[in-house]
Every structure is written in structure tokens, then in C-alpha cells.
């Protein structure tokens, strides 16, 4: 049975699109049939992050409005055979998507794919509500910052009231993906700790992705980090998160700040002096 997952957050720039691409790729690398759907109408980026920007002919809005068939808009990834992309439109018309049309497209995708990953735009506007509307599970992407956590708390409230699952009396699974975590800064009290974030949001932890240049490099090269650099800590974190979505029991380990050895501390003091 297929599963619809919305990757969402209240604040922009926290890593939703990167996480959508990386989770989608990791699930596909595990043998699942996956489509990632860009709901950010007018500001699409998922095609760039996945290196498919030159292959976009039709998009989600074209399919919703009946101007193209779903098969015409889907772009199959050249590196991972079971991974596909349904890009967003660059139209400025935010009303181009309708609930009825999105519901019909999601239902059609369910017939073909094991996982439908919906990359939501930031905020609480129409695009974000449509991205979460038909989801079975939500991955709430949050940075360890007060503003990001506060906005995520509001999104969690919407997930409990604005989705078909909630309106029909069901309970949506909501999982926290903590991104751009820096254990050294957390240890110095310069950012929130994992425990701080969990205490406020009170939802299960799907994974922790440490701050890493590997993620930025992968995005700039148009390739999910799990494909470009699968041995990097970020890729391993996304891979483990994907395996948890698949039902595997893998404990989430909180990254620890690197402890400097005696020689490192000694030469570090001399360098400062």
C-alpha cells in the first residue's frame, strides 16, 4: 500500500527541499518506487536539487488543470531507476492548484508508487495546506533555533486540523527531522539541544542531520547527498531516517561534539599564544 508523506515546516530555509530529495532518493535506493512532488508553485527548486531542471516540460499544475497527462509530467531520475520527480510550475498564480485536482493526482500516483513525497512550501498558505491535505505521515523539518521550532509547533497544529486524515477522525503520524544541528554549538549553549526541541514539539524523532558542507555541495551539483556522497554523515543520517520510515528499528543517536586530544589542545594553545 502506498504512503503519502509531506515534508513540511513553518519557516523557510530549514532544508525541506534538500530533505525531500534525500529521503526520496534513500527510499528509492532501498528498492522502493518513489515520486517526489514539488508543491512550491512559482518558486520551484526541487528540480534543481535533483538535477532535472532542463528536463521539465510539463508540471503539477499542467496535470491538475488537465493540460497534460501524469505520465508526460513525470521525470525519471537517471541515477536511481525507481525515483521520479513531478515538478512544480513557475506560474505566479497561487490559485492554480485546487484541492480536487491535487486529490485526483495523488490518487493516480498511489496506483504506481510505494512512496509519494510531497515537498511543501514554507508557511501556512494554500500551497502548504494542499501539500499536507492528503498525507498519511508528516516529516516536520526543523532547525535548532527558537523561531524555527515555534513555526514548526504551529504547523503541527495544522496537521492535526487541516488534513483529510484529521477531519475523518484519524491520527496522522508526525515525525521530527532536525537539520543543521551543530553539536559543538549546542554544547556551548549557542543553539538549542535535541532535548530542548523535543520537549517543545513533543513528536517522535525521525533523525538528526548535522550541519555539513556535503549537503550544500550535493544541492549545488543537482544530486541528492545519499547518491553523491553516501558515506558522508549527512547521507547516513538520511539513509537511517528512510529506513525508520520503512519500519526498521534504529536508535537515533545524538551527535556529540568532537573531543580534542592532548596534543590538539596543546598546539591549539600555542597557536593562540
LINFENRA-V807978 format. One record per residue. RES is the residue in one letter. PHI is phi in degrees with one decimal (* if undefined). OMEGA is omega in degrees with one decimal (none if undefined). D_LAST is the distance of its C-alpha to the last C-alpha in Angstrom with 2 decimals. Layout:
BEGIN
res->[RES,RES]
phi->[PHI,PHI]
omega->[OMEGA,OMEGA]
d_last->[D_LAST,D_LAST]
END
This chain:
BEGIN
res->[X,X,X,X,X,X,X,X,X,X,X,X,X,X,X,X,X,X,X,X,X,X,X,X,X,X,X,X,X,X,X,X,X,X,X,X,X,X,X,X,X,X,X,X,X,X,X,X,X,X,X,X,X,X,X,X,X,X,X,X,X,X,X,X,X,X,X,X,X,X,X,X,X,X,X,X,X,X,X,X,X,X,X,X,X,X,X,X,X,X,X,X,X,X,X,X,X,X,X,X,X,X,X,X,X,X,X,X,X,X,X,X,X,X,X,X,X,X,X,X,X,X,X,X,X,X,X,X,X,X,X,X,X,X,X,X,X,X,X,X,X,X,X,X,X,X,X,X,X,X,X,X,X,X,X,X,X,X,X,X,X,X,X,X,X,X,X,X,X,X,X,X,X,X,X,X,X,X,X,X,X,X,X,X,X,X,X,X,X,X,X,X,X,X,X,X,X,X,X,X,X,X,X,X,X,X,X,X,X,X,X,X,X,X,X,X,X,X,X,X,X,X,X,X,X,X,X,X,X,X,X,X,X,X,X,X,X,X,X,X,X,X,X,X,X,X,X,X,X,X,X,X,X,X,X,X,X,X,X,X,X,X,X,X,X,X,X,X,X,X,X,X,X]
phi->[*,-72.3,-131.7,-103.2,-119.7,-98.3,-101.4,-138.1,-169.6,-86.5,-101.1,-79.5,77.6,-92.3,111.1,-62.8,-66.7,-59.2,-69.6,-60.7,-64.3,-71.3,-66.1,-61.9,-65.4,-64.2,-65.1,-66.5,-64.5,-87.0,98.1,-84.2,-88.0,-129.3,-125.2,-105.6,-115.5,-90.0,-98.5,-85.3,-63.2,91.5,-135.4,-63.5,-139.0,-59.8,-64.2,-68.8,-62.7,-99.4,67.7,-119.0,-62.3,-88.3,-107.5,-78.9,-112.6,-117.7,-140.7,-58.3,-63.8,-58.0,-71.3,-61.0,-87.2,80.1,-85.0,-150.7,-83.5,-56.5,-61.5,-73.6,-90.1,-70.0,-116.9,-83.1,-65.7,-82.7,-101.0,-122.0,-59.7,-94.8,-109.9,-131.7,-126.7,-114.4,-74.8,-87.1,-88.5,-101.3,-65.2,-87.8,-80.5,-70.1,-94.1,-66.2,-94.9,-120.1,-61.7,-62.4,-66.3,-63.2,-60.6,-66.9,-66.5,-60.9,-63.4,-67.4,-64.7,-59.6,-72.8,-114.2,-111.4,-77.7,-132.5,-118.6,-98.4,-98.5,-85.2,-84.0,-69.8,-71.9,96.3,-125.3,-78.3,-58.4,-58.8,-68.9,-69.3,-70.9,-63.5,-92.2,-54.8,-108.5,-76.3,-94.0,-139.3,-119.3,-105.2,-93.2,-90.0,-139.8,-91.7,-77.5,-126.2,-58.4,-65.7,-65.0,-67.1,-62.7,-65.6,-64.8,-61.6,-69.1,-62.2,-60.2,-62.9,-67.3,-61.4,-86.8,-137.4,-106.0,-104.7,-60.8,-58.0,-67.2,-70.3,-100.1,86.9,-86.4,-116.1,-78.3,-74.0,-121.7,-126.1,-97.8,-115.3,-90.5,-115.7,56.3,-83.9,-118.7,-61.9,-67.0,-67.5,-64.2,-65.4,-85.8,79.2,-90.7,-147.5,-67.5,-84.8,-58.6,-64.0,-58.3,-65.5,-64.8,-64.1,-79.9,-84.6,54.2,-128.1,-61.8,-90.6,-86.0,178.3,-128.4,-108.2,-73.6,-59.1,-153.1,-66.2,-60.3,-67.1,-64.9,-59.7,-62.7,-62.2,-66.4,-91.5,68.5,-147.8,-54.9,-62.4,-69.4,-94.8,-71.2,-142.3,-65.1,-92.2,-70.6,-57.7,-65.1,-62.4,-64.0,-65.6,-66.9,-62.3,-66.2,-62.6,-64.0,-67.9,-66.8,-60.9,-78.3,105.3,-71.9,-93.7,-129.7,-63.9,-87.9,-97.0,-75.3,-58.3,-109.3,-65.0,-67.6,-90.3,-79.5,-76.8,-59.4,-63.1,-62.7,-66.8,-61.8,-70.8,-62.9,-65.4,-64.9,-63.0,-67.7,-65.9]
omega->[-176.8,-179.3,178.5,-178.2,173.0,175.4,-167.4,173.1,177.2,-174.1,176.5,174.8,-178.2,178.0,179.9,-175.5,176.2,-179.2,177.1,-179.6,-175.3,177.7,179.1,-179.9,-179.6,177.4,179.1,177.5,176.6,175.2,180.0,173.8,-169.3,167.8,173.9,-173.7,-179.9,179.2,-175.6,-177.1,179.6,-177.7,-174.5,177.6,-175.6,178.3,177.5,-178.0,-179.8,176.0,-177.0,-173.1,-179.1,-177.3,-178.2,175.8,175.2,-175.7,-177.1,-179.5,177.5,-178.7,-179.8,-177.7,175.8,179.9,178.1,175.7,-177.7,-177.8,180.0,-176.0,-177.9,178.3,-180.0,179.5,-178.0,-175.8,179.4,-168.7,-173.6,-179.3,178.5,179.6,168.3,-172.7,174.6,176.6,175.3,177.3,177.2,-177.8,-177.7,179.0,-177.7,177.7,176.4,179.8,-180.0,-178.7,178.8,179.0,179.9,179.9,179.2,-179.3,178.5,178.2,179.6,-178.2,-172.7,-169.4,175.1,-176.5,175.2,-176.4,-177.0,178.7,-174.4,168.3,178.6,173.1,-174.2,-178.9,-172.1,-178.9,179.8,-179.3,177.6,179.3,-178.3,-168.7,-173.2,-175.6,172.8,-176.1,176.5,170.5,-177.8,-177.3,-174.9,169.2,179.5,178.2,-175.3,-177.0,179.8,-179.1,179.3,179.1,178.0,178.1,178.2,177.9,179.3,176.5,178.0,179.0,-179.5,-177.4,-171.8,-176.7,178.0,179.4,-178.9,-176.7,178.6,174.7,-179.7,178.9,-179.9,174.0,179.5,-174.6,-177.1,172.1,-177.9,-176.0,178.8,-179.7,179.1,-175.0,-179.9,178.8,178.0,179.5,179.4,179.6,-178.0,173.8,-177.8,175.4,176.8,-178.9,177.5,-176.4,-178.9,-179.7,-178.2,-173.2,173.4,171.3,-177.2,-177.7,177.8,-179.1,177.4,178.8,-177.4,173.8,-174.1,174.6,179.4,-178.4,179.8,178.8,-179.6,179.8,-179.2,179.6,176.9,-177.9,176.9,-174.4,179.2,178.0,-175.5,-174.9,-171.6,-179.6,-179.8,178.9,179.8,179.8,179.0,178.8,178.1,179.3,179.1,178.2,178.9,179.9,174.7,175.9,179.8,175.6,178.6,177.2,-179.9,-179.8,175.9,179.2,177.8,178.9,-179.4,177.3,-179.6,178.5,-179.9,178.5,-176.8,-177.9,179.7,-179.7,-178.5,-177.7,177.5,179.7,-179.0,-179.1,-179.4,179.5,none]
d_last->[63.27,60.88,58.08,56.80,53.12,51.65,47.91,47.24,44.93,45.22,42.14,41.70,38.78,38.13,39.20,42.94,44.06,41.42,42.36,46.07,45.74,43.57,45.76,48.87,47.74,46.71,50.13,51.87,49.93,51.34,54.80,55.61,57.34,55.04,55.30,52.55,54.04,52.28,53.55,51.37,54.26,53.23,49.55,49.80,46.72,47.64,49.44,46.27,44.10,46.83,47.35,50.96,50.94,53.34,55.77,56.58,60.28,61.34,59.36,59.69,61.50,63.98,64.82,65.09,67.40,69.49,68.69,67.39,67.80,64.89,65.04,64.67,61.44,59.66,57.18,56.66,53.19,53.26,50.63,51.77,55.56,56.08,53.76,55.24,54.22,56.36,54.65,54.86,56.67,55.11,57.88,57.04,59.86,58.23,61.75,62.31,61.70,64.28,64.23,67.42,66.15,62.80,64.68,67.00,64.19,62.30,65.57,66.18,62.67,63.31,66.19,63.94,60.41,58.96,56.04,55.96,52.42,52.64,49.57,49.94,48.84,46.58,48.24,51.63,53.92,56.87,55.01,52.85,55.89,57.86,55.08,55.13,58.88,60.11,57.09,57.45,53.72,50.80,47.19,45.18,41.89,39.20,35.51,33.62,33.86,36.16,38.25,38.77,39.82,42.17,43.86,44.26,45.98,48.49,49.10,49.84,52.48,54.05,54.17,56.20,58.66,58.88,59.44,62.74,61.60,60.97,64.20,66.27,64.96,62.48,58.93,56.33,53.51,50.21,46.99,43.38,41.06,37.50,35.60,32.08,30.72,26.97,26.46,22.72,23.56,26.58,24.64,22.40,25.64,25.19,28.48,31.62,31.89,34.82,36.54,36.27,37.98,40.61,41.50,42.30,44.07,45.74,46.68,46.05,42.90,43.68,40.17,36.48,35.02,31.24,29.54,29.63,29.78,32.72,34.91,34.32,34.86,38.08,39.35,38.76,40.59,43.49,43.31,42.72,39.53,41.71,43.52,40.79,38.14,39.85,37.15,34.40,33.50,35.10,38.27,38.53,38.24,41.04,43.09,42.95,43.84,46.81,47.95,47.87,50.10,52.39,52.70,50.46,48.79,45.08,42.67,39.93,36.57,33.79,30.71,27.76,24.05,22.47,20.91,17.82,18.36,16.56,15.21,14.12,12.26,10.78,9.64,8.69,6.13,4.96,5.44,3.79,0.00]
END
